[in-house]
Amino acid sequence: MSAFLWITVVSLATWCWLLLGQGFFWRTDVRLPRRREPDTWPPVCVVVPARDEAAVLPASLPSLLAQDYPGRAEVFLVDDGSTDGTGELARELSRRHGGLPLTVASPGEPPAGWTGKLWAVRHGIGLARACGPAYLLLTDADIAHAPDSLRELVAAARTGGFDVVSQMARLRVASGWERLVVPAFVYFFAQLYPFRWIGRKGARTAAAAGGCVLLDAGMAEKARIPDAIRHAVIDDVALARAVKAVGGHVWLGLADGVDSVRPYPRLGDLWRMVSRSAYAQLRHHPLLLLGTVAGLVLVYLVPPAAVAVGAAGSDAATALAGTAAWAVMAGTYLPMLRYYRQPLWLAPLLPFTALLYLLMTVDSAVRHYRGRGAAWKGRTYARPGAVPDEG
């Protein structure tokens, strides 16, 4: 039995374990849990951090203002040093569309130790607390919500006793590169953070999706959100961990009616989206980077290589093991492609997409060690707690 055949068998065994033992991460049926409307609807404040978002606000902000929520709700958009007229456009959209009350504010530049986005969130939460909300909806400026989005989130939180209810917004999939890369982004996220595990009370797995997070206001104070996570680049996962650390109950699932309108038409756009925070996900640790690269090679690249090597060398066992691993891989990807309404023939291309993610992750580490670090809307963070540079 050749060494490469052994490696291929390990890859196949890994895929069998992922199929059955990783929280059925590949299934896309984790949606908002069963819920009923509360007798009284609690007050909610929506906080939207926005930096240079004039291009997407016309497609997103009116959907927030038009929320069909039976209780008291208002929107706080925090204009975080925009240079494209984001704040004034938000006011104009409010005047034009009406709906929920809108307050536009600006917090000034973030102090040392804060990411710009979380500094904006802190300012928005501070303004919202004066209104005495029971819940805070933290949502990004590129997220469009169905008219019943807020009421469904609140009903789910009240019915299930959740301190956090978060939905993974359906990202835009229009260009060829978006079709190839975007569904895989959510697939890989679910593989790292199986949604079923997150929702179990007392489970250690914690994650949220920053584009749509309904947070109990009392829990926000107890967990010191956002101060406790002020330096986090991957703020949604950090928020969920902070809430679970103080005994909170977190739920995360895929969205129906919560969509990102931000386009990523070119590979370079998607590359920057992933590489800006991929190494932060690995806690800037070289050994975790090496392990991740090795894992991606074993799990995603060995199966197609085994098929090629086995066919070229008339090694039927290697080719068969590689084909089986590749088939399981593609099969687990099919539900995500269906969720994104994409052609199923993209499933066998997942190894190529995984190779792209591997290269993006390595590039993220290279950027970190060159001092360019993670970035968010023109700010870079070379290391945890670093003072943001403008660029």
N, C-alpha and C positions, 0 to 999 in steps of 0.2 A: 504494500500500500504506500503510494508516494506521499511525500510531505505536502504537496499541493492538494492532493485528494483529502488528506487529513484536515487541512485548513478549510476546504470546501464543506466537509462534513460538519465542522464546527460552525461555519456560517449557516448551514441548513438548520442545525440544532438551535442556533440563536434565533432564527426566524420562527421556528416552532414555538419557542418560549415566548417571543414577542406576540405571536398570534393569540396565545391562550393565557399568558401569565402577566401581561403588562396592562392590566385593567381594561382589556378590550379597547385600547386607545384608538383603534382604527374605525370603530363604529361611530356613526354621526347622529345617533339618536338621543344624545344628551342635550335636550332643549329645556326651556323653562319648565320647572316641575309643576305638578298639579297645584292649583291655587284657587282661592275663592276671594271675592271682593270683601274687604273689611266693612264693618258697620259704619265706621267713620274713617275718612281718608286723612292720613297725617300730612302736615305741611312738609314740602320738599323744596330745597334750593338746588339749582343746577349750576355747577361751576365749570366754566370752559376756559382753559388756558389757551391763548392764541398769540402766536408770533408769526407775522408775515403770512397771514392766511386769507388775504383778499381773493385769491384765485378760487378757493373752495367754499367760502362762507355763503355765497348766494345759493349753493346747492345743499347746504347743511343747516345753517342757522334758522331759516324759516320753518324747518321741520320741528325744531325745538320749541319755537314760539307758538307753534300750532298744536301743541300737545293737548289731547282731550283728557285732562286730569280733573276728577271731581273735587279734589281738595285745593288748598292754597299752594301755589307753586310760582317761583320766579327764577329768572336766569341771570347769572353774574358772569359776564365775559371779561376776562382779565387780559388786557392788551399788553403783552410782555415785550415792550420796546420795539414794536413793529415799525418798519420804514415804508410800508406799502399802503398805509391808510386803513389798516384793519379795523381800528376802533371806530372811525367815522363811518365806514361802510356798515359796520354792525348797527350803529344808531340809525342809519338810513334804512336798512332792512327792517328794523323794528317799526319805524314810522310807516313804512310802506305796507307791511304785512299785519301789524298789530299782534294780538295774541297775548301770551304771557308777558308780564313786565320784564324789561331788560335794563340792567345796570352795566355800564361799561366803565372799567377802572384800570389804572396802571400802577404797578407796585414799584417801579424803578428797578435799577439793576440789582441782581442778586448778590448778597454778601458772600464772602469766602465760605466754602463748605456746602453751598447750596447749588443744585442744578437749577437752571432757569425755569424749567417747567414746574418743578415742585415749589419754587419760590412764588410763582404765579398762583399755583393751587393754594398755597398758604394764605395769600392775600385774599383770594376769592372766598375761602372758608371763613376767614375773619369777618368779611362783610356779611356772609350768609348767617353767621351765628347771631347777629343782631336781630334776625327774623325768627329765631327759635325753631329751626327746622327739626323734624324727627329723622329725616334722611337727607343725605347729600348725594346727588348724582354727579359724578365726575366723568366728563365726556370730552373727547378731543374735538377740535374745531372742524375736522374733516368728516365727522360722523353724522349721517342723516338717520333720523328716527321715524318709524311709522307713527301715526297719530296716537296709537294706544300704547306706545312703548313704555312710557313712564308709569302708567297705571298697572301694566302687566308686571313690571319690575317690583313695584311696591306690593302688589297682591302676592307675588311669589315670596318676597321677603317676610311679609306678615304671616302667611300661611305656614311656611316652612321654618320660621324662627331663625332666619339667616341674618347675620350681621353684614355680610357682603353678598350681593347678587351681581355677578358680572357676566356679560355676554361677549363672546368673541365675534366682533363685527365681521360681516361678510365683506372681504376686501374686493376691490375692483379687479375684474378679469376681462380685459378687452384686447390688449395687444398680444402678439405671439409670445413674447417673453413673460408677460403676466400669466398666461395660460400654463407655461412651463414651470414657473417658479412659485407663484402665489399659493396654489392649493397645497404644494409641498411644504410651504412655510407653516401653515396651520397643522398639517399632518405631523411634521417634526415636533412642533410645540406640544401637540397632544401626546406624542410618544414620550416626551420628557416629563410632562405633567398630565397623566391620565385624568380626564375629567371626573370619572367615577370615584377615583381615590380622593380628589379634592373635596367633593361634597360630603364625604363621610365625617361625621363629627368625631373629633379626636385623632383623625388621621394626620400624619406628618406632612404629606404632600400638600403644598400651598402654591396657588397661582391665581392671577386674575388677568383680565384683558383691559388695558388702560383706556381703550376707547369707550367703554361703557361699564362703569362701576357704580352701583348703588350701595352706599355705605351708611350704616346706622350712625347718626350724629353722636350719640352717646359713646359708641364703640370708637369713633374717631378720636374722641378726647381720651378715652382709656388707653388706647394704643399709641397716643401722641402722633397722630397722622396730621400733617406730613412731617413734623419735626424729626421724628425717629428715623425717617428714611430720606432725609434732606439731600444726601449725597448720591442717592441711588440713580443710576442711569436706566436700569430696567425697573422702573418705579412700580409697575403693576404687580410683579412678582414680590417685590419687597413689601408692598402694602399688604398683600395677602398673608405673607409670613408674619408681619407685625401683628396683624389681627389674630391669627391663630396662636401666636406666642402668649397672648393674654386670655386665651380661652374662647376666642370668637369662632363662629360657624360660617364657613365660606362655601359659596357655590359658584361654579363656572361651567358654562356650556356654550354651544354654538347658537348663533342668533338667527331669528327670523324677523325681519323688519328693522334691523340695525345694520347699516351699510356704510362702508368707507367710500367717499367720493374722490379720494386722492388718487391721481393717476401715477403709474410707474411704467411709462410706455417703453423705455429702453432698458437694456440690461444694466447699464451704468446706474440708473435710478434705483433699481432693485438691489444692486451690489452695495450701494451706499446705505440703503435701509438696513441691510443685514449686517454689514461689516462695522457699522458705527457702534454696535453694542454686543457683537458676538463674543469678543474676548472678555467683556465684563460679565457675560453669562457664565464664563469659566473662572470667575473671580481673579482674573489676571494671573493665573497660576500656570507656569510652563508645563508641569507634569499633567495637569488636566487637559491642556492643549494637546500634548502628545497622545494621551489616552483617547481623546475625542477623534483625532486624526486616524489613529489605529482602528478605533471602533467603526468609523465611517467606511474605511477601506474594507474591513472584514465583513461588515453587514451588507453594504451596498455595492461595492466594486468587485469583490471576489466572485459572486455568482455569475455575472456576465463574462468575467475573465475565465472562469472555469469552463463555461460553455465553449468559449473560443479555443482555449488550450486543449480541452478534451476532444473537440472536433478536429483540430489540426493534428493532434498526436494519436488519433484513433483510440483515445482513452474513454471508453464508454462510461465507466463508473464516475469519472470526474465530470464528464458532460452531463450525466443524469443527475448527479447531486447538485451541480450548478443550476440546471434547469429547474429542479424542484425548489431550490431556494429562491430563484428569480420569480417563479410562479407564485409562491407564497407572498413575496414582497409585492408583486403587482396586484395580487388579489386584495391585500390589505389596503392598497391605495385606491381601489375602485370606489368605495363609499364616499371618499372625499371628493373625487372627481364628479360623482353624481351630485353631491351637495353644491358644488360650484358650477354644475350644468356644463361640464366640459366633456369632450369626446373621450371615450374609454381607451382608445389606442394610445393615449398619453401614459398609461400605467406602466408599460414596459420601459419607458424612458426615465423612470425614477432614478436609476443609477447615474445617468448623466446629470440630472438635477442635483443629486447628492454630491457629485464631484464639484459642481459649482458652489454648493454650500461649504464644502471642505475648503475650497480656495478662498471663499469669502471670510471664513473663520481665520485662516492663516493670515490673510491680509489685515484683518482686524488686530491680530497680535503684532504684526509688523508695524502698523500705524501706532499702536500703543507704545512700543519701544522706541519709535522715532519721535515720541513726544507729541504726536498729533491726536492720539486718543479718540474717545467716543465723541460724537457730535450731536447736537440738537439745534436746528434752526440757526446755524451760523455760530454757535458756541461749541468749543471743544473742551473736553475734560481729560487731560493727559493721565491722571491717576485719581483714585478715590479721594474726595475732599479737596481736589485742586481748584484754584481760582479759575473760573471760566475765561477763556480768551475769546475775543470777538474776531470773526473772520468771515 
